[in-house]
Amino acid sequence: MSEQTTGASPGTADELDPVRPTSAELLIVTGMSGAGRSTTANALEDLGWYVVDNLPPQMLRTLADLVARTPQALPRLAVVIDVRGKALFSDMRETLAALQASAVDFSVLFLDAADEVLVSRYEHQRRPHPLQAGGRILDGIKAERALLKDLKDSADVVLDTSGFNVHALSKAVADLFSADGPVVLRLTVLSFGFKYGVPADANYVADVRFIPNPHWVPALRPHTGKDPEVRDYVFQDEGPRLFVDRFVSMLEPVLEGYRTENKHYATIAIGCTGGKHRSVAVSEEIARRLAKLPYVTVNIQHRDMGRE
């Protein structure tokens, strides 16, 4: 996966003060067992977050209230919550509802992975799943997915770690959460190939397979959408240029709504057949346009560009 980061400078610190959050930044880290919570917690600590691991959900509101009263003491707090205490986790929905009704500014990061990946990780560690009881690992995973479904559906960020090793996951966390202090909105523009599957964590998916495919041009086939000759080929007709113009215009009120509703993270996925040419070129152009918007930072990821 090839990545680069781009961002806009929205203005001076004085100009930002009216719209940037003034409270501490609270991040709730949860998700499937085996999806990488420990690695994520370590990465956040390396980025300067204060991390509380395995906090009972019933204590979350108390801790959040404490941080809200003294934001200077813990400006960036991450709380890791899992299902090891299943009985305690049953109150999670009510806890989050209470937080939403309060003045606490928080986001939820949900870590996920494919069932077969989770099974492989547990077998490699030779550990049982916390909910499998006397059954199989898959039984525990199925029970956990049912328990976490509502939480995943309402999460601000769903990060699929199926294709990540420890280093790739740490980098993904750094891309999302390494800014100095809270920002209003962090966007990930992700190119991908439909033949490798649609990204599970995408908020918006656009299909650019309507563009003529450079793969069928022998001189362009070895290149990627980051190369000028492929980019020129992709945007030689009016259709792709018009698509980018209207897609970015469509996103602008959506992103403004995210900012108003304190949604800090979103993923825009752009797909073509193999994720090497068209989706890469279009993603680069969309990211360049979005990075010009105020109070937005943009991270570009090309998930499938390096595949054969």
Secondary structure as UniProt FT lines:
FT   STRAND          2..7
FT   HELIX           13..16
FT   TURN            17..19
FT   STRAND          25..31
FT   TURN            33..34
FT   HELIX           37..46
FT   TURN            47..48
FT   STRAND          50..53
FT   HELIX           57..59
FT   HELIX           60..69
FT   TURN            71..73
FT   STRAND          76..80
FT   HELIX           86..89
FT   TURN            90..91
FT   HELIX           92..101
FT   STRAND          106..112
FT   HELIX           115..125
FT   TURN            130..131
FT   TURN            133..134
FT   HELIX           137..154
FT   STRAND          157..160
FT   TURN            162..163
FT   HELIX           166..177
FT   STRAND          185..193
FT   HELIX           194..196
FT   TURN            200..201
FT   STRAND          204..207
FT   TURN            209..210
FT   HELIX           214..216
FT   TURN            218..222
FT   TURN            225..226
FT   HELIX           228..234
FT   HELIX           238..260
FT   TURN            261..262
FT   STRAND          265..272
FT   HELIX           278..290
FT   TURN            291..292
FT   TURN            294..295
FT   STRAND          296..302
FT   TURN            303..306
//
